[in-house]
Amino acid sequence: MNTAFLIKYAEIAIKGKNRYLFEDALVQNITRRLKHVDGTFHVRKENGRIYVETEGEYDKEETAEALQQVFGIVGICPVLLVEDEGLDALAGQVIEHLAKEYPKRDFTFKVDARRARKNYPLTSMELNAALGEKILEAFPETKVDVHHPQVRVHVEIRPKINIYSREIPGPGGMPLGTAGKAMLLLSGGIDSPVAGYMIARRGVTVEAVYFHAPPYTSERAKQKVIDLAGKIAVYTGPVRLHIVNFTDIQLAIYEKCPHEELTIIMRRYMMRIAEHFAKENNCLGLVTGESIGQVASQTMQSLAATNEVCTMPVYRPLIAMDKQDIVSIAERIDTYETSIQPYEDCCTIFVAKHPVTKPNAEYIRRSERKLEEVIGQLMEEALTSAEMITVEAE
């Protein structure tokens, strides 16, 4: 008898002939995440199941928490794997499992047996009845409830018999690395780290670009963004972060362009720079934390004006979400408290008092022509002086 975790997944199961690619990616991601957990673990596939087998001492709660940070997992079941030594031995192991898991035994239960191995001498229904009777004998304070049981006792007849009764929810989604790579525009705000988390949840590997504006933004503002990258790296794996000095470009826009158009024009140059790094690093799109109507630069007209400068797709996972929905996710993934630290990013320093909310793309292009004499050199300097660091999970 040995302890393990049975890993359940959902969408992967319907992937047809490509299913093994997603399963293999999930195994690799689980293995990578558990390297940060004390203990020895062996991750393996078996007949449509993934198991994390344990060896020696380990922290059960810490291990489960780490598995809850691996996309593609919908359920984590602490499981006993036992040899087939007959019904009496199996009943004893089930009773031992319940005694350990449930000190208070006034619960209702249902036995849910499955025979993946059809040569087992009892049918699933017979096994349910036999094990249910043994449990009632061992714990007379319990009751059977086949419709709404408080405890569902799973017994799966496989090469080794699986016994489990708890399922810890996983994050869902698809295994990281199965859907290409994207470039996230990462600021120090609440929204963009959540956008990075959500796009990664669909299997997308994330790189990031941050626009720094010294001396108008402090080194602490830069560190805040690095800290946020570390927070999402728990879920996305190490994040390659491109740090761009945007000060001179912002000053040029501030000096030469209409102030009500500052935010849109700055945003357009940010998108151009982000796309440069995205193409250079084989990304398939850009990712932003924009949500319709949240601020002036996120109206439908503003988003269209921003999109105009991009040739790559721009993905906006938060596009239809309310602010409170975004905050709830930020709290859950532990980025919220870092995001609300009072260190301004480059966007807020140069914000217009009365920004245009319905920009006309032709007017914006006309305003940008005022930058023609200087913008080429400034863009080149911003691109060549950019710093790249790899941020590991905290």
FIKOLLO-688687 format. One record per residue (C-alpha): z negated, y, x; residue in one letter. Coordinates in pm, 1 decimal. Example, Ala and Ser with C-alpha at 12.3 -4.5 7.8 and 13.67 -1.06 7.14 Angstrom:
// residues 2
+----------+----------+----------+---------+
:       pz :       py :       px : residuo :
+----------+----------+----------+---------+
:   -780.0 :   -450.0 :   1230.0 :       a :
:   -714.0 :   -106.0 :   1367.0 :       s :
+----------+----------+----------+---------+
// end
This chain:
// residues 394
+----------+----------+----------+---------+
:       pz :       py :       px : residuo :
+----------+----------+----------+---------+
:      0.0 :      0.0 :      0.0 :       m :
:     91.7 :    340.0 :    138.5 :       n :
:     95.5 :    697.2 :      8.0 :       t :
:    405.9 :    909.1 :    -12.8 :       a :
:    572.6 :   1183.2 :   -215.3 :       f :
:    854.0 :   1096.4 :   -452.6 :       l :
:   1101.5 :   1386.5 :   -459.6 :       i :
:   1285.4 :   1448.9 :   -785.1 :       k :
:   1603.5 :   1652.0 :   -815.2 :       y :
:   1824.4 :   1751.0 :  -1108.7 :       a :
:   2166.8 :   1908.5 :  -1054.4 :       e :
:   2237.4 :   1700.5 :   -745.1 :       i :
:   2244.6 :   1388.4 :   -962.5 :       a :
:   2565.3 :   1502.5 :  -1139.7 :       i :
:   2766.0 :   1580.3 :   -825.5 :       k :
:   2976.5 :   1264.0 :   -841.3 :       g :
:   3137.6 :   1150.3 :   -516.6 :       k :
:   2993.2 :   1450.9 :   -328.8 :       n :
:   2637.6 :   1368.6 :   -429.4 :       r :
:   2549.3 :   1222.7 :    -89.5 :       y :
:   2629.1 :   1557.6 :     79.6 :       l :
:   2370.7 :   1735.5 :   -134.3 :       f :
:   2116.4 :   1456.1 :    -89.5 :       e :
:   2162.8 :   1464.6 :    288.4 :       d :
:   2122.4 :   1843.3 :    291.7 :       a :
:   1803.3 :   1810.8 :     86.8 :       l :
:   1664.9 :   1549.3 :    328.7 :       v :
:   1743.0 :   1778.8 :    624.2 :       q :
:   1577.3 :   2078.3 :    455.7 :       n :
:   1265.3 :   1879.5 :    369.1 :       i :
:   1243.4 :   1754.7 :    727.6 :       t :
:   1283.8 :   2108.6 :    862.5 :       r :
:   1015.5 :   2252.2 :    635.1 :       r :
:    761.7 :   1976.8 :    709.9 :       l :
:    783.3 :   2045.5 :   1082.6 :       k :
:    552.4 :   2340.2 :   1009.5 :       h :
:    290.8 :   2114.7 :    844.0 :       v :
:     26.3 :   1918.0 :   1033.1 :       d :
:     93.7 :   1546.0 :   1002.9 :       g :
:    365.1 :   1288.5 :   1061.3 :       t :
:    626.4 :   1252.8 :    787.8 :       f :
:    930.0 :   1030.1 :    740.6 :       h :
:   1193.4 :   1144.3 :    489.0 :       v :
:   1433.0 :    882.4 :    356.3 :       r :
:   1678.2 :    810.9 :     75.9 :       k :
:   1668.2 :    494.9 :   -129.9 :       e :
:   1879.4 :    412.8 :   -436.4 :       n :
:   1894.7 :    762.3 :   -581.1 :       g :
:   1541.2 :    849.5 :   -474.2 :       r :
:   1410.1 :   1059.5 :   -185.5 :       i :
:   1071.1 :    973.2 :    -39.3 :       y :
:    846.6 :   1161.4 :    201.1 :       v :
:    629.1 :    892.7 :    357.7 :       e :
:    313.3 :    995.0 :    540.0 :       t :
:    154.0 :    859.0 :    853.7 :       e :
:   -202.2 :    921.9 :    965.4 :       g :
:   -404.7 :   1225.6 :    860.1 :       e :
:   -241.5 :   1507.6 :    662.2 :       y :
:   -332.9 :   1776.2 :    410.3 :       d :
:   -203.3 :   1672.3 :     69.1 :       k :
:   -215.2 :   2020.8 :    -81.2 :       e :
:    -52.8 :   2187.8 :    220.1 :       e :
:    224.6 :   1927.6 :    217.7 :       t :
:    289.9 :   1974.3 :   -154.1 :       a :
:    293.9 :   2353.0 :   -110.2 :       e :
:    553.0 :   2323.3 :    168.2 :       a :
:    770.8 :   2098.7 :    -49.6 :       l :
:    750.2 :   2359.0 :   -327.7 :       q :
:    940.5 :   2592.6 :    -94.0 :       q :
:   1241.5 :   2362.2 :    -57.2 :       v :
:   1529.4 :   2445.4 :   -290.7 :       f :
:   1682.3 :   2152.2 :   -475.4 :       g :
:   1348.1 :   1989.2 :   -558.5 :       i :
:   1243.5 :   1996.6 :   -924.9 :       v :
:    943.8 :   1764.1 :   -900.5 :       g :
:    702.0 :   1640.2 :   -633.3 :       i :
:    509.3 :   1326.1 :   -726.1 :       c :
:    226.9 :   1191.1 :   -508.5 :       p :
:    310.9 :    819.9 :   -527.1 :       v :
:    166.3 :    484.7 :   -420.4 :       l :
:    422.8 :    240.4 :   -281.0 :       l :
:    296.4 :   -114.6 :   -320.8 :       v :
:    430.2 :   -464.2 :   -262.2 :       e :
:    502.2 :   -690.6 :   -558.3 :       d :
:    207.0 :   -931.5 :   -555.0 :       e :
:    194.0 :  -1015.4 :   -924.4 :       g :
:     71.9 :   -849.4 :  -1241.1 :       l :
:   -301.2 :   -873.4 :  -1168.9 :       d :
:   -261.1 :   -709.7 :   -827.2 :       a :
:    -38.3 :   -438.5 :   -976.1 :       l :
:   -290.2 :   -369.1 :  -1254.5 :       a :
:   -565.5 :   -336.1 :   -996.1 :       g :
:   -360.0 :    -86.6 :   -796.1 :       q :
:   -282.8 :    117.9 :  -1108.6 :       v :
:   -652.5 :    127.4 :  -1200.1 :       i :
:   -746.4 :    223.9 :   -843.3 :       e :
:   -488.2 :    507.6 :   -857.2 :       h :
:   -624.6 :    642.1 :  -1186.2 :       l :
:   -985.4 :    618.5 :  -1067.3 :       a :
:   -899.2 :    825.8 :   -760.8 :       k :
:   -687.1 :   1084.9 :   -943.0 :       e :
:   -901.8 :   1133.1 :  -1256.0 :       y :
:  -1282.0 :   1138.3 :  -1203.6 :       p :
:  -1321.5 :   1223.2 :  -1573.7 :       k :
:  -1166.4 :    942.1 :  -1772.3 :       r :
:  -1180.9 :   1059.7 :  -2132.5 :       d :
:   -804.4 :   1123.0 :  -2132.5 :       f :
:   -526.1 :    985.0 :  -2348.6 :       t :
:   -250.2 :    801.8 :  -2165.1 :       f :
:     79.8 :    623.3 :  -2188.8 :       k :
:    223.3 :    369.0 :  -1946.1 :       v :
:    589.4 :    435.2 :  -1872.5 :       d :
:    731.8 :    135.2 :  -1686.4 :       a :
:   1090.2 :    109.2 :  -1559.6 :       r :
:   1264.2 :   -189.1 :  -1407.5 :       r :
:   1517.9 :    -74.9 :  -1151.1 :       a :
:   1490.6 :   -433.6 :  -1021.8 :       r :
:   1599.1 :   -642.9 :  -1321.3 :       k :
:   1477.9 :   -976.2 :  -1179.8 :       n :
:   1116.6 :   -875.5 :  -1243.0 :       y :
:    967.4 :  -1136.4 :  -1479.2 :       p :
:    838.6 :   -887.5 :  -1740.0 :       l :
:   1044.9 :   -641.5 :  -1941.9 :       t :
:    952.5 :   -273.9 :  -1939.3 :       s :
:    791.7 :   -304.2 :  -2284.3 :       m :
:    589.6 :   -609.4 :  -2182.3 :       e :
:    474.3 :   -433.5 :  -1866.1 :       l :
:    372.1 :   -126.5 :  -2066.0 :       n :
:    158.4 :   -338.9 :  -2297.3 :       a :
:      2.8 :   -550.3 :  -2022.2 :       a :
:    -88.9 :   -255.2 :  -1799.3 :       l :
:   -210.3 :    -49.1 :  -2095.1 :       g :
:   -447.8 :   -329.5 :  -2192.1 :       e :
:   -583.2 :   -352.6 :  -1835.2 :       k :
:   -642.1 :     25.3 :  -1821.3 :       i :
:   -831.5 :     20.2 :  -2153.1 :       l :
:  -1049.8 :   -263.2 :  -2024.8 :       e :
:  -1128.4 :    -75.0 :  -1702.7 :       a :
:  -1180.7 :    264.1 :  -1869.1 :       f :
:  -1292.6 :    211.4 :  -2231.4 :       p :
:  -1336.4 :    588.1 :  -2278.6 :       e :
:   -958.7 :    636.0 :  -2255.8 :       t :
:   -715.2 :    607.8 :  -2547.0 :       k :
:   -346.5 :    530.1 :  -2576.7 :       v :
:   -121.7 :    807.7 :  -2713.1 :       d :
:    248.4 :    726.5 :  -2686.8 :       v :
:    363.7 :   1061.4 :  -2831.1 :       h :
:    158.1 :   1331.4 :  -2654.2 :       h :
:    -39.6 :   1166.0 :  -2373.1 :       p :
:   -249.6 :   1374.7 :  -2137.4 :       q :
:   -166.5 :   1133.2 :  -1855.2 :       v :
:    167.0 :    956.1 :  -1822.6 :       r :
:    132.3 :    656.4 :  -1590.2 :       v :
:    468.2 :    584.3 :  -1425.4 :       h :
:    528.9 :    236.6 :  -1283.3 :       v :
:    876.1 :    185.0 :  -1138.3 :       e :
:    977.4 :   -163.0 :  -1025.9 :       i :
:   1181.9 :   -105.9 :   -710.8 :       r :
:   1194.2 :   -280.0 :   -368.2 :       p :
:    843.0 :   -138.9 :   -348.0 :       k :
:    668.4 :    -67.1 :   -676.5 :       i :
:    611.8 :    307.4 :   -736.9 :       n :
:    289.6 :    419.4 :   -909.1 :       i :
:    239.6 :    787.4 :   -993.9 :       y :
:     99.8 :   1005.2 :  -1269.5 :       s :
:    130.2 :   1366.3 :  -1151.6 :       r :
:    438.8 :   1580.7 :  -1107.2 :       e :
:    410.3 :   1910.3 :   -920.5 :       i :
:    695.7 :   2147.4 :  -1014.9 :       p :
:    943.5 :   2235.9 :   -741.3 :       g :
:   1154.1 :   2553.0 :   -710.8 :       p :
:   1473.1 :   2395.0 :   -846.7 :       g :
:   1813.2 :   2524.3 :   -743.6 :       g :
:   2044.8 :   2365.2 :   -489.8 :       m :
:   1978.2 :   2254.5 :   -130.0 :       p :
:   2007.7 :   2536.9 :    121.3 :       l :
:   2332.4 :   2531.0 :    316.5 :       g :
:   2548.3 :   2365.0 :     49.9 :       t :
:   2716.6 :   2684.1 :    -78.2 :       a :
:   2824.4 :   2883.0 :    229.1 :       g :
:   2670.4 :   3196.7 :    378.0 :       k :
:   2625.5 :   3555.0 :    255.2 :       a :
:   2512.6 :   3888.7 :    400.4 :       m :
:   2212.0 :   4045.2 :    225.5 :       l :
:   2160.0 :   4422.5 :    231.9 :       l :
:   1785.4 :   4414.1 :    293.7 :       l :
:   1576.5 :   4726.4 :    241.2 :       s :
:   1201.5 :   4774.2 :    229.7 :       g :
:   1196.1 :   4776.4 :   -150.2 :       g :
:   1099.3 :   4518.2 :   -409.0 :       i :
:   1446.3 :   4414.9 :   -521.4 :       d :
:   1648.9 :   4306.3 :   -218.2 :       s :
:   1408.0 :   4036.2 :    -90.4 :       p :
:   1407.9 :   3885.7 :   -440.6 :       v :
:   1788.9 :   3893.7 :   -442.1 :       a :
:   1789.8 :   3708.9 :   -109.6 :       g :
:   1553.0 :   3447.1 :   -246.5 :       y :
:   1759.1 :   3398.5 :   -560.9 :       m :
:   2095.7 :   3363.4 :   -386.6 :       i :
:   1939.2 :   3115.9 :   -141.1 :       a :
:   1806.3 :   2919.1 :   -438.9 :       r :
:   2168.7 :   2838.8 :   -522.5 :       r :
:   2223.8 :   2685.5 :   -179.7 :       g :
:   2352.2 :   2995.9 :      2.3 :       v :
:   2244.3 :   3054.8 :    363.1 :       t :
:   2133.2 :   3416.3 :    411.6 :       v :
:   2189.1 :   3667.4 :    691.1 :       e :
:   2072.6 :   4025.9 :    645.8 :       a :
:   2149.6 :   4381.9 :    747.7 :       v :
:   1897.2 :   4667.1 :    747.7 :       y :
:   1982.3 :   5037.6 :    784.2 :       f :
:   1729.8 :   5224.5 :    997.5 :       h :
:   1718.4 :   5605.9 :   1021.9 :       a :
:   1493.0 :   5719.8 :   1307.3 :       p :
:   1317.8 :   5962.0 :   1332.6 :       p :
:   1325.2 :   6002.5 :    953.0 :       y :
:   1204.0 :   5646.6 :    911.7 :       t :
:    926.2 :   5510.9 :   1131.1 :       s :
:    905.6 :   5196.1 :   1339.0 :       e :
:    655.7 :   5078.4 :   1078.9 :       r :
:    929.7 :   5096.6 :    813.9 :       a :
:   1145.8 :   4877.5 :   1037.0 :       k :
:    859.3 :   4632.2 :   1089.6 :       q :
:    808.5 :   4619.6 :    713.6 :       k :
:   1165.4 :   4494.6 :    669.4 :       v :
:   1118.9 :   4239.9 :    949.1 :       i :
:    803.2 :   4122.9 :    770.1 :       d :
:    999.6 :   4086.3 :    445.3 :       l :
:   1266.1 :   3883.9 :    626.0 :       a :
:    984.7 :   3658.3 :    747.5 :       g :
:    857.3 :   3617.1 :    392.5 :       k :
:   1193.2 :   3503.1 :    255.2 :       i :
:   1256.5 :   3288.4 :    565.7 :       a :
:    989.8 :   3053.4 :    425.8 :       v :
:   1254.5 :   2960.6 :    166.4 :       y :
:   1582.6 :   3043.7 :    341.7 :       t :
:   1513.3 :   2922.4 :    693.6 :       g :
:   1541.0 :   3162.5 :    992.5 :       p :
:   1712.5 :   3491.2 :    898.9 :       v :
:   1951.1 :   3663.1 :   1140.1 :       r :
:   1873.7 :   4032.3 :   1082.0 :       l :
:   2120.3 :   4302.3 :   1191.1 :       h :
:   1942.8 :   4637.3 :   1236.2 :       i :
:   2181.7 :   4933.3 :   1216.9 :       v :
:   2095.5 :   5287.8 :   1327.3 :       n :
:   2228.3 :   5487.6 :   1033.1 :       f :
:   2083.5 :   5831.3 :   1113.4 :       t :
:   2395.9 :   6008.1 :   1243.6 :       d :
:   2611.1 :   5882.5 :    956.5 :       i :
:   2353.6 :   6001.2 :    703.6 :       q :
:   2327.2 :   6343.2 :    868.0 :       l :
:   2705.9 :   6382.9 :    866.9 :       a :
:   2721.8 :   6294.7 :    496.4 :       i :
:   2430.9 :   6530.5 :    425.0 :       y :
:   2603.4 :   6818.1 :    606.2 :       e :
:   2960.1 :   6774.3 :    480.1 :       k :
:   2949.3 :   6615.9 :    133.0 :       c :
:   2823.8 :   6738.2 :   -207.5 :       p :
:   2454.0 :   6662.2 :   -237.9 :       h :
:   2481.8 :   6506.4 :   -582.5 :       e :
:   2716.2 :   6245.3 :   -426.0 :       e :
:   2495.2 :   6167.2 :   -122.9 :       l :
:   2355.9 :   5837.8 :   -248.7 :       t :
:   2692.4 :   5695.8 :   -354.5 :       i :
:   2870.0 :   5795.5 :    -33.0 :       i :
:   2586.8 :   5660.9 :    184.4 :       m :
:   2593.6 :   5340.7 :    -14.0 :       r :
:   2968.2 :   5306.7 :     37.4 :       r :
:   2929.6 :   5334.1 :    414.9 :       y :
:   2647.4 :   5083.8 :    409.5 :       m :
:   2873.5 :   4839.9 :    226.7 :       m :
:   3152.1 :   4894.8 :    482.1 :       r :
:   2914.9 :   4822.0 :    769.8 :       i :
:   2758.9 :   4521.6 :    596.3 :       a :
:   3105.3 :   4381.7 :    530.2 :       e :
:   3196.0 :   4422.6 :    899.4 :       h :
:   2899.4 :   4205.0 :   1001.9 :       f :
:   2964.8 :   3964.2 :    714.3 :       a :
:   3321.4 :   3899.5 :    831.5 :       k :
:   3213.0 :   3879.2 :   1194.5 :       e :
:   2960.5 :   3608.1 :   1102.8 :       n :
:   3177.5 :   3404.0 :    863.4 :       n :
:   2996.1 :   3508.3 :    546.0 :       c :
:   3168.6 :   3464.1 :    211.9 :       l :
:   3023.3 :   3768.2 :     36.2 :       g :
:   2766.1 :   4046.8 :     26.1 :       l :
:   2437.5 :   4032.1 :   -166.7 :       v :
:   2247.0 :   4331.7 :   -301.7 :       t :
:   1933.5 :   4380.7 :   -512.9 :       g :
:   2100.8 :   4611.1 :   -764.7 :       e :
:   2023.1 :   4595.1 :  -1136.5 :       s :
:   2221.8 :   4784.9 :  -1397.7 :       i :
:   2067.7 :   5119.9 :  -1485.7 :       g :
:   1759.7 :   5093.6 :  -1266.1 :       q :
:   1847.0 :   5408.1 :  -1066.3 :       v :
:   2138.3 :   5654.2 :  -1051.8 :       a :
:   2324.9 :   5452.0 :   -789.3 :       s :
:   2311.3 :   5143.3 :  -1012.0 :       q :
:   2496.0 :   5259.0 :  -1322.6 :       t :
:   2814.7 :   5070.8 :  -1404.6 :       m :
:   3021.0 :   5364.0 :  -1276.7 :       q :
:   2820.6 :   5385.6 :   -953.6 :       s :
:   2849.1 :   5012.8 :   -889.8 :       l :
:   3224.8 :   5031.4 :   -942.5 :       a :
:   3249.3 :   5319.7 :   -694.3 :       a :
:   3046.4 :   5119.0 :   -441.5 :       t :
:   3251.7 :   4803.0 :   -491.5 :       n :
:   3574.0 :   4992.1 :   -427.2 :       e :
:   3523.9 :   4994.0 :    -49.3 :       v :
:   3467.6 :   4616.1 :    -25.0 :       c :
:   3727.5 :   4344.8 :      9.9 :       t :
:   3464.5 :   4068.8 :     -8.6 :       m :
:   3284.4 :   3966.2 :   -329.3 :       p :
:   2953.5 :   4143.6 :   -393.6 :       v :
:   2689.7 :   3921.4 :   -552.2 :       y :
:   2404.8 :   4081.1 :   -746.9 :       r :
:   2157.2 :   3812.4 :   -858.1 :       p :
:   1931.4 :   4068.6 :  -1031.4 :       l :
:   2205.9 :   4250.9 :  -1219.0 :       i :
:   2069.0 :   4194.2 :  -1573.4 :       a :
:   1698.6 :   4163.7 :  -1493.2 :       m :
:   1422.5 :   4401.5 :  -1600.3 :       d :
:   1200.6 :   4548.7 :  -1330.7 :       k :
:    897.5 :   4351.1 :  -1443.7 :       q :
:   1094.7 :   4027.6 :  -1418.6 :       d :
:   1183.9 :   4116.8 :  -1058.9 :       i :
:    824.1 :   4212.3 :   -977.8 :       v :
:    701.3 :   3878.7 :  -1116.5 :       s :
:    929.9 :   3687.0 :   -880.9 :       i :
:    832.3 :   3913.8 :   -588.1 :       a :
:    466.0 :   3834.1 :   -655.0 :       e :
:    538.5 :   3463.6 :   -674.0 :       r :
:    726.1 :   3453.3 :   -341.0 :       i :
:    469.2 :   3680.6 :   -172.3 :       d :
:    698.5 :   3976.8 :    -94.7 :       t :
:    554.9 :   4227.0 :   -344.5 :       y :
:    252.5 :   4348.8 :   -147.5 :       e :
:    469.7 :   4404.7 :    160.8 :       t :
:    742.0 :   4581.2 :    -39.6 :       s :
:    502.3 :   4838.5 :   -187.0 :       i :
:    364.3 :   4946.9 :    149.8 :       q :
:    421.0 :   5327.0 :    173.7 :       p :
:    683.5 :   5334.3 :    450.2 :       y :
:   1005.3 :   5503.1 :    340.1 :       e :
:   1345.3 :   5349.9 :    408.8 :       d :
:   1655.2 :   5552.6 :    492.1 :       c :
:   1777.3 :   5570.6 :    132.4 :       c :
:   1474.4 :   5757.0 :     -1.1 :       t :
:   1470.5 :   6020.7 :    274.9 :       i :
:   1810.6 :   6164.7 :    184.9 :       f :
:   1800.5 :   6121.0 :   -191.8 :       v :
:   1957.0 :   6401.7 :   -397.8 :       a :
:   1749.2 :   6594.6 :   -650.4 :       k :
:   2017.2 :   6550.8 :   -918.1 :       h :
:   2237.0 :   6253.2 :   -820.2 :       p :
:   2559.3 :   6192.4 :  -1006.6 :       v :
:   2520.7 :   5898.8 :  -1245.6 :       t :
:   2885.2 :   5858.9 :  -1348.4 :       k :
:   3078.6 :   5918.8 :  -1026.3 :       p :
:   3454.9 :   5956.8 :  -1036.1 :       n :
:   3602.8 :   5741.7 :   -760.2 :       a :
:   3878.4 :   5994.8 :   -687.6 :       e :
:   3621.0 :   6273.1 :   -637.6 :       y :
:   3418.1 :   6047.2 :   -409.0 :       i :
:   3723.1 :   5965.4 :   -195.1 :       r :
:   3805.8 :   6335.9 :   -176.2 :       r :
:   3451.9 :   6413.6 :    -57.0 :       s :
:   3472.2 :   6138.0 :    205.0 :       e :
:   3784.4 :   6299.6 :    352.9 :       r :
:   3555.4 :   6579.6 :    475.7 :       k :
:   3410.9 :   6323.9 :    717.8 :       l :
:   3745.8 :   6221.7 :    870.4 :       e :
:   3697.0 :   6403.5 :   1201.6 :       e :
:   3364.7 :   6239.1 :   1283.6 :       v :
:   3317.8 :   5924.3 :   1080.9 :       i :
:   3531.1 :   5692.6 :   1293.9 :       g :
:   3325.9 :   5753.8 :   1606.9 :       q :
:   2997.6 :   5745.2 :   1416.5 :       l :
:   3087.5 :   5411.5 :   1255.6 :       m :
:   3187.0 :   5267.7 :   1594.5 :       e :
:   2855.9 :   5377.7 :   1747.5 :       e :
:   2659.0 :   5233.1 :   1457.2 :       a :
:   2836.5 :   4897.6 :   1488.1 :       l :
:   2815.2 :   4864.6 :   1865.8 :       t :
:   2451.2 :   4976.1 :   1890.1 :       s :
:   2324.1 :   4745.8 :   1616.9 :       a :
:   2038.2 :   4518.5 :   1712.6 :       e :
:   2029.1 :   4156.1 :   1601.3 :       m :
:   1707.3 :   3955.3 :   1583.2 :       i :
:   1628.3 :   3614.8 :   1435.3 :       t :
:   1326.6 :   3623.2 :   1205.1 :       v :
:   1133.3 :   3300.8 :   1159.1 :       e :
:    913.2 :   3213.7 :    862.8 :       a :
:    565.3 :   3361.3 :    874.8 :       e :
+----------+----------+----------+---------+
// end
